[in-house]
C-alpha cells in the first residue's frame, strides 16, 4: 500500500446482525492536507478489500480517501463463507458502510468502484442511490459468464431454493491475472476464500445478468466502464451490453486488448490505472 497512506479500520453491524469489517487509506500521516474525495471499493467473489493495493497506491497520493468493505462471508467480515441469503443484504450492508464513511468525510464527493461480483453489486447499489454518488466505476463487472448457459439460470434458481448451501462450482484461480506473482499471492492469501461459492450466491448473481443492463437505462451519474478483452471469468459481452443500454450522458468505456480479469493487477496495469486516475480527477 502507499507509503504515505494512513490506514484506518473498523467494524459495523450489517443486515440481520452480521458483523462487517471495513478499512480505509487516507492521504499522508495525519499532518498533510485532508482528502478531497472519497472512493469506495466493492470487491469481487472470494476476495477482500486488502487486494486493491495498486488502486490505493495510485489514488491516495492524489488526495483520495479510499475505503473498502469486506462483503459478508468474505475476508474479515462475519457470515457463512461465500454465501448469500438475500441479494438485498449486500445492498443494505453497503448503505450502512457508505453512511459510515460519509460521516467521516462530510461534504466530499463520493465515488464507487466495483470489480467483478463487486461490479454487479456496485451497479445495483448505484441505481438505487444515484443522489448519493458523484460517479460509478465498473471493472470487469459480473454481467455475463461463459460458464453458465442462459437456459440453465432458471434451473439453478430452483436448485438454490432446495439446496442453497450446496457448492457445485467456483472460479479458476489461474485465470485472475497473467502475472504469476498475483496468482501465487492470491492462492497463498488466508483471507481469500479458496473454495466454491454456495449455490444461493451464484444463483443470485446469475439472476441479475439480464436485469441490471435493462435497469441501467435509468443510470444518470457519470460512468467509467473498464474490461479486459481476454477476461475468461466475467465475459466482456456483459460490459458490451451495458455499454449499449446505460442511460448516462457522461460515460467512458475502455476495453483493454489482451488483458485478463483483474485489470488493476495485470502486467499491463498502468493503462487501466492511469485511465482510472484521470477519470476520477476529471470528475471530482
C-alpha positions as CSV (number, residue, x, y, z in Angstrom):
1,X,0.0,0.0,0.0
2,X,1.0,3.6,-0.5
3,X,3.9,4.5,1.8
4,X,2.3,7.9,2.7
5,X,-1.1,6.4,3.4
6,X,-2.7,6.4,6.9
7,X,-4.6,3.2,7.3
8,X,-7.8,3.0,9.4
9,X,-10.2,0.2,10.1
10,X,-13.3,-0.7,12.0
11,X,-16.4,-2.9,12.2
12,X,-20.1,-2.3,11.5
13,X,-23.3,-4.3,12.1
14,X,-24.8,-5.3,8.8
15,X,-28.2,-6.7,7.8
16,X,-29.7,-9.1,10.2
17,X,-26.8,-8.7,12.6
18,X,-23.8,-9.8,10.6
19,X,-20.6,-8.1,11.7
20,X,-18.8,-6.3,8.8
21,X,-15.2,-5.3,8.5
22,X,-14.1,-2.2,6.7
23,X,-10.7,-0.5,6.2
24,X,-9.5,2.7,4.6
25,X,-6.4,4.5,3.4
26,X,-6.1,8.3,3.9
27,X,-3.5,10.7,2.4
28,X,-0.4,11.4,4.4
29,X,0.3,10.7,8.1
30,X,-2.3,13.0,9.7
31,X,-0.4,16.2,9.2
32,X,-0.9,16.6,5.4
33,X,-4.0,18.3,3.9
34,X,-7.2,16.3,4.3
35,X,-8.6,14.3,1.5
36,X,-10.5,16.0,-1.3
37,X,-12.6,13.0,-2.5
38,X,-13.7,9.5,-1.4
39,X,-13.6,6.3,-3.4
40,X,-15.5,3.3,-2.1
41,X,-14.3,-0.2,-3.1
42,X,-16.7,-3.1,-3.8
43,X,-14.6,-6.2,-4.2
44,X,-15.1,-9.5,-6.1
45,X,-16.1,-13.0,-5.3
46,X,-14.0,-14.8,-2.7
47,X,-11.5,-12.0,-2.2
48,X,-11.3,-9.0,0.2
49,X,-10.5,-5.2,0.2
50,X,-6.9,-5.8,1.1
51,X,-6.2,-6.9,-2.5
52,X,-6.5,-3.4,-4.0
53,X,-3.0,-2.1,-3.2
54,X,-2.4,-0.9,-6.8
55,X,-5.6,1.2,-6.7
56,X,-4.7,2.7,-3.3
57,X,-1.1,3.4,-4.3
58,X,-2.4,5.2,-7.4
59,X,-5.1,7.3,-5.9
60,X,-4.1,8.2,-2.3
61,X,-1.2,10.4,-3.3
62,X,-3.8,12.4,-5.4
63,X,-5.8,13.2,-2.2
64,X,-8.3,10.4,-2.3
65,X,-9.6,8.6,0.8
66,X,-10.0,5.0,-0.3
67,X,-12.3,2.8,1.7
68,X,-13.4,-0.8,1.3
69,X,-15.9,-3.1,2.9
70,X,-15.4,-6.9,3.1
71,X,-18.7,-8.4,2.0
72,X,-20.5,-10.7,4.3
73,X,-18.9,-14.1,4.1
74,X,-15.7,-12.6,2.8
75,X,-12.4,-11.5,4.3
76,X,-12.6,-10.4,7.9
77,X,-16.4,-10.0,7.9
78,X,-18.7,-12.4,9.5
79,X,-21.2,-14.8,7.9
80,X,-21.1,-18.1,6.1
81,X,-18.1,-18.1,3.6
82,X,-19.1,-17.0,0.1
83,X,-22.8,-17.4,0.8
84,X,-25.8,-15.1,0.4
85,X,-29.3,-15.4,1.8
86,X,-30.8,-12.4,0.1
87,X,-29.5,-10.0,-2.6
88,X,-30.8,-7.1,-0.6
89,X,-28.4,-8.0,2.2
90,X,-25.5,-6.9,0.1
91,X,-27.2,-3.6,-0.7
92,X,-28.2,-2.9,2.9
93,X,-24.7,-3.7,4.1
94,X,-23.2,-1.3,1.6
95,X,-25.6,1.5,2.5
96,X,-24.6,1.1,6.2
97,X,-20.9,1.3,5.1
98,X,-21.4,4.3,2.8
99,X,-23.2,6.3,5.5
100,X,-20.4,5.5,8.0
101,X,-17.7,6.7,5.6
102,X,-19.7,9.9,4.6
103,X,-20.0,10.7,8.3
104,X,-16.2,10.6,8.5
105,X,-15.8,12.9,5.5
106,X,-18.9,15.1,5.3
107,X,-19.2,17.2,2.1
108,X,-16.7,15.3,0.0
109,X,-17.6,13.8,-3.4
110,X,-18.1,10.1,-3.2
111,X,-17.4,7.7,-6.0
112,X,-18.0,3.9,-6.1
113,X,-15.7,1.4,-7.7
114,X,-16.8,-2.2,-8.1
115,X,-14.9,-5.2,-9.5
116,X,-16.3,-8.4,-10.9
117,X,-19.0,-9.6,-8.5
118,X,-18.5,-6.3,-6.8
119,X,-19.1,-4.6,-10.1
120,X,-22.5,-6.1,-10.3
121,X,-23.3,-5.2,-6.7
122,X,-22.0,-1.6,-7.3
123,X,-24.2,-1.2,-10.3
124,X,-27.2,-2.4,-8.4
125,X,-26.4,-0.2,-5.5
126,X,-25.7,2.9,-7.6
127,X,-29.0,2.6,-9.4
128,X,-30.8,2.9,-6.1
129,X,-28.5,5.6,-4.7
130,X,-27.7,7.9,-7.6
131,X,-28.2,11.1,-5.5
132,X,-25.6,9.8,-3.0
133,X,-22.8,9.2,-5.5
134,X,-20.7,11.5,-7.8
135,X,-19.8,8.7,-10.2
136,X,-19.5,5.0,-10.8
137,X,-16.5,2.9,-11.9
138,X,-17.0,-0.7,-13.0
139,X,-14.1,-3.1,-13.5
140,X,-14.9,-6.3,-15.3
141,X,-18.4,-6.4,-13.8
142,X,-20.1,-9.8,-13.5
143,X,-22.9,-9.3,-16.0
144,X,-22.3,-12.4,-18.2
145,X,-20.4,-15.7,-17.9
146,X,-19.3,-18.3,-20.4
147,X,-19.6,-21.0,-17.7
148,X,-23.4,-20.7,-17.3
149,X,-25.7,-21.1,-20.3
150,X,-28.6,-18.7,-20.1
151,X,-31.1,-21.5,-20.3
152,X,-29.6,-23.0,-17.1
153,X,-30.2,-20.0,-14.9
154,X,-33.9,-20.8,-14.1
155,X,-32.9,-24.3,-13.1
156,X,-30.1,-23.0,-10.9
157,X,-32.6,-20.7,-9.2
158,X,-34.8,-23.7,-8.4
159,X,-31.9,-25.7,-7.1
160,X,-30.8,-22.8,-4.9
161,X,-34.1,-22.8,-3.2
162,X,-33.8,-26.6,-2.4
163,X,-30.1,-26.7,-1.5
164,X,-28.9,-23.1,-1.0
165,X,-25.6,-24.1,0.6
166,X,-24.5,-26.6,-2.0
167,X,-21.2,-25.6,-3.6
168,X,-21.0,-27.2,-7.1
169,X,-18.6,-25.0,-8.9
170,X,-16.3,-22.0,-8.5
171,X,-13.7,-19.9,-10.3
172,X,-10.4,-20.9,-11.8
173,X,-7.9,-19.0,-9.7
174,X,-5.3,-19.3,-12.5
175,X,-7.4,-17.0,-14.7
176,X,-7.4,-13.9,-12.5
177,X,-4.2,-12.5,-14.0
178,X,-1.4,-13.3,-16.4
179,X,1.0,-12.2,-13.7
180,X,2.2,-15.4,-11.9
181,X,3.1,-13.5,-8.8
182,X,-0.5,-12.2,-8.5
183,X,-1.9,-15.7,-8.8
184,X,0.6,-17.1,-6.3
185,X,-0.2,-14.3,-3.8
186,X,-3.9,-15.0,-4.3
187,X,-3.5,-18.7,-3.6
188,X,-1.4,-18.0,-0.5
189,X,-3.8,-15.4,0.9
190,X,-5.5,-16.7,4.0
191,X,-8.3,-14.1,3.7
192,X,-9.3,-15.3,0.3
193,X,-12.0,-18.0,0.1
194,X,-10.4,-20.7,-2.0
195,X,-13.5,-23.0,-2.1
196,X,-16.6,-22.7,-4.2
197,X,-19.4,-20.2,-3.5
198,X,-22.7,-21.5,-2.5
199,X,-25.4,-22.2,-5.0
200,X,-27.5,-19.4,-3.4
201,X,-24.8,-16.8,-4.0
202,X,-24.1,-18.0,-7.6
203,X,-27.8,-18.1,-8.4
204,X,-28.3,-14.5,-7.1
205,X,-25.5,-13.3,-9.4
206,X,-26.8,-15.1,-12.5
207,X,-30.3,-13.8,-12.0
208,X,-29.1,-10.2,-12.4
209,X,-27.4,-10.8,-15.8
210,X,-30.4,-9.7,-17.7
211,X,-32.0,-7.4,-15.1
212,X,-29.2,-4.9,-14.4
213,X,-28.3,-3.9,-18.0
214,X,-32.0,-3.1,-18.5
215,X,-32.2,-1.2,-15.3
216,X,-29.1,0.7,-16.3
217,X,-31.2,2.6,-18.9
218,X,-32.1,4.8,-15.9
219,X,-28.4,5.5,-14.9
220,X,-27.8,9.2,-14.7
221,X,-24.5,9.6,-12.9
222,X,-21.1,9.5,-14.7
223,X,-19.8,6.1,-15.6
224,X,-16.3,4.6,-16.2
225,X,-16.6,1.0,-17.6
226,X,-13.3,-1.0,-17.9
227,X,-12.8,-4.6,-19.0
228,X,-10.1,-6.8,-20.4
229,X,-10.9,-8.4,-23.8
230,X,-9.4,-11.8,-22.7
231,X,-11.3,-12.0,-19.4
232,X,-12.3,-15.6,-19.0
233,X,-14.1,-15.2,-15.7
234,X,-16.6,-12.4,-16.4
235,X,-17.4,-12.4,-20.1
236,X,-16.8,-8.9,-21.7
237,X,-20.1,-9.4,-23.6
238,X,-21.8,-8.3,-20.4
239,X,-20.0,-5.0,-20.4
240,X,-20.6,-4.5,-24.1
241,X,-24.3,-5.0,-23.5
242,X,-24.2,-2.4,-20.6
243,X,-22.3,-0.1,-23.0
244,X,-25.3,-0.3,-25.3
245,X,-28.0,0.1,-22.7
246,X,-26.8,2.5,-20.0
247,X,-28.5,5.9,-19.8
248,X,-25.6,8.0,-18.6
249,X,-24.8,11.0,-20.8
250,X,-21.3,11.1,-19.3
251,X,-19.8,7.6,-19.9
252,X,-16.3,6.5,-20.7
253,X,-15.8,2.9,-21.8
254,X,-12.4,1.2,-22.1
255,X,-11.7,-2.3,-23.4
256,X,-8.1,-3.4,-22.9
257,X,-6.8,-5.7,-25.6
258,X,-5.4,-8.9,-24.2
259,X,-5.9,-8.1,-20.5
260,X,-7.4,-10.8,-18.2
261,X,-9.9,-10.4,-15.3
262,X,-8.1,-8.3,-12.7
263,X,-7.1,-5.4,-14.9
264,X,-5.5,-3.5,-12.0
265,X,-3.3,-6.5,-11.3
266,X,-2.2,-7.3,-14.8
267,X,1.4,-6.8,-16.1
268,X,-0.2,-4.0,-18.3
269,X,-1.9,-2.5,-15.3
270,X,-0.5,1.0,-16.0
271,X,-3.1,1.8,-18.7
272,X,-6.3,1.0,-16.7
273,X,-4.9,2.6,-13.5
274,X,-4.0,5.7,-15.4
275,X,-7.5,5.8,-17.0
276,X,-9.0,5.4,-13.5
277,X,-6.8,8.1,-12.0
278,X,-7.5,10.6,-14.8
279,X,-11.2,9.9,-15.0
280,X,-11.6,10.4,-11.2
281,X,-9.6,13.6,-11.3
282,X,-11.8,15.0,-14.1
283,X,-15.0,14.3,-12.2
284,X,-14.0,15.2,-8.6
